[in-house]
């Protein structure tokens, strides 16, 4: 599972609110991954919601890993 690590930045957010959103981006998917045998989580540390255009090499590597079964 690919998850973004950068929540949307809103001008009205305080640093503490932004950090809380960052925490929320990563934890729920980690719980979902734990429910699926042989699943893993990849965190796209340089991406917001649109991982594919922001980190295409990461997406390609993840898909290749799934296809190769490793």
Sine and cosine of phi, psi and omega as CSV:
sin_phi,cos_phi,sin_psi,cos_psi,sin_omega,cos_omega
0.00,0.00,0.82,-0.57,0.09,-1.00
-1.00,-0.01,0.78,-0.63,0.05,-1.00
-0.78,-0.63,0.58,-0.82,0.04,-1.00
-0.99,0.13,0.51,-0.86,0.00,-1.00
-0.94,-0.33,-0.03,1.00,-0.03,-1.00
-0.90,-0.44,0.97,-0.24,0.05,-1.00
-0.93,0.37,0.30,-0.95,0.04,-1.00
-0.84,0.54,0.69,-0.72,0.01,-1.00
-0.99,-0.11,0.88,-0.48,0.05,-1.00
-0.94,-0.33,0.65,-0.76,-0.06,-1.00
-0.87,0.49,-0.45,0.89,-0.07,-1.00
-1.00,0.06,-0.09,1.00,-0.02,-1.00
-0.97,0.23,0.67,-0.75,0.17,-0.98
-0.99,0.16,0.23,-0.97,0.04,-1.00
-0.85,0.52,-0.66,0.75,-0.01,-1.00
-0.90,0.44,-0.65,0.76,0.02,-1.00
-0.92,0.38,-0.64,0.77,0.03,-1.00
-0.90,0.44,-0.69,0.73,0.03,-1.00
-0.89,0.45,-0.59,0.81,0.06,-1.00
-0.90,0.44,-0.64,0.77,0.05,-1.00
-0.92,0.39,-0.61,0.79,0.05,-1.00
-0.85,0.52,-0.71,0.70,0.03,-1.00
-0.86,0.52,-0.64,0.77,-0.03,-1.00
-0.95,0.31,-0.40,0.92,0.01,-1.00
-0.93,0.37,-0.57,0.82,-0.17,-0.99
-0.99,-0.14,-0.63,0.78,-0.13,-0.99
-0.92,0.39,-0.77,0.64,-0.03,-1.00
-0.84,0.54,-0.71,0.70,0.05,-1.00
-0.87,0.50,-0.56,0.83,0.03,-1.00
-0.88,0.47,-0.61,0.79,0.05,-1.00
-0.92,0.39,-0.62,0.78,0.01,-1.00
-0.91,0.40,-0.67,0.74,0.00,-1.00
-0.88,0.48,-0.60,0.80,-0.01,-1.00
-0.90,0.44,-0.34,0.94,-0.01,-1.00
-1.00,0.10,-0.22,0.98,-0.08,-1.00
-0.93,-0.36,0.85,-0.52,0.02,-1.00
-0.86,0.51,0.66,-0.75,0.05,-1.00
0.90,0.43,0.28,0.96,0.04,-1.00
-1.00,0.03,0.37,-0.93,0.07,-1.00
-0.58,-0.82,0.33,-0.94,-0.02,-1.00
-0.91,-0.41,0.75,-0.66,0.09,-1.00
-0.92,-0.39,0.83,-0.56,-0.01,-1.00
-0.99,-0.15,0.87,-0.49,0.04,-1.00
-1.00,0.09,1.00,-0.05,-0.15,-0.99
-0.94,0.33,-0.25,0.97,-0.04,-1.00
-0.92,-0.39,0.33,0.94,-0.08,-1.00
-0.78,-0.63,0.51,-0.86,0.21,-0.98
-1.00,-0.05,-0.63,-0.77,-0.07,-1.00
-0.89,0.46,-0.57,0.82,-0.08,-1.00
-0.99,-0.10,0.99,0.13,-0.07,-1.00
-0.92,0.38,-0.66,0.76,-0.10,-0.99
-0.83,0.56,-0.77,0.64,0.01,-1.00
-0.97,0.23,-0.42,0.91,-0.04,-1.00
-0.99,0.14,-0.59,0.80,-0.02,-1.00
-0.66,-0.75,0.91,0.43,-0.07,-1.00
-0.87,0.49,-0.58,0.82,0.00,-1.00
-0.90,0.44,-0.59,0.81,0.04,-1.00
-0.91,0.41,-0.68,0.73,0.01,-1.00
-0.90,0.43,-0.72,0.69,0.01,-1.00
-0.87,0.49,-0.71,0.71,0.00,-1.00
-0.89,0.46,-0.64,0.77,0.01,-1.00
-0.91,0.41,-0.68,0.73,0.03,-1.00
-0.90,0.43,-0.68,0.73,0.04,-1.00
-0.87,0.49,-0.62,0.79,0.01,-1.00
-0.91,0.41,-0.66,0.76,0.04,-1.00
-0.90,0.43,-0.71,0.70,-0.05,-1.00
-0.92,0.40,-0.53,0.85,-0.01,-1.00
-0.99,0.12,-0.24,0.97,0.01,-1.00
0.97,0.23,0.35,0.94,0.00,-1.00
-0.95,-0.31,0.00,0.00,0.00,0.00
